[in-house]
């Protein structure tokens, strides 16, 4: 599972079209005082990567677990990403 999207800005100072984005990390943490949060790391590549491809961007998001709902956390994380402004227009691969 992954997403494709156009990225207008990266840490390299340029944008890329038809990028490949995949989850690098999804971690659930218990929060002091109650509740849980989710950390989502997304690696973005200029092309479909192999094991030796370097990403052009790595984005991290922290959200309450309640924003994802219940079920397959990976599928839920991808669905949540597609609701974010910087993933507007992203499509499933």
NORMO-V383274 format. One record per backbone hydrogen bond with DSSP energy under -1.0 kcal/mol. CO is the residue of the C=O (numbers start at 1). NH is the residue of the N-H. If there is no record, write none. Layout:
BEGIN
CO;NH + CO;NH
END
This chain:
BEGIN
2;93 + 3;21 + 4;91 + 5;19 + 7;16 + 10;13 + 16;7 + 19;5 + 20;45 + 21;3 + 22;43 + 25;41 + 27;39 + 29;37 + 31;34 + 35;31 + 36;65 + 37;29 + 38;63 + 39;27 + 40;61 + 41;24 + 41;25 + 42;59 + 43;22 + 44;56 + 44;57 + 45;20 + 50;53 + 57;44 + 59;42 + 61;40 + 63;38 + 64;67 + 65;68 + 65;69 + 72;76 + 73;77 + 74;78 + 75;79 + 76;80 + 77;81 + 78;82 + 80;83 + 81;84 + 84;87 + 85;88 + 87;90 + 91;4
END
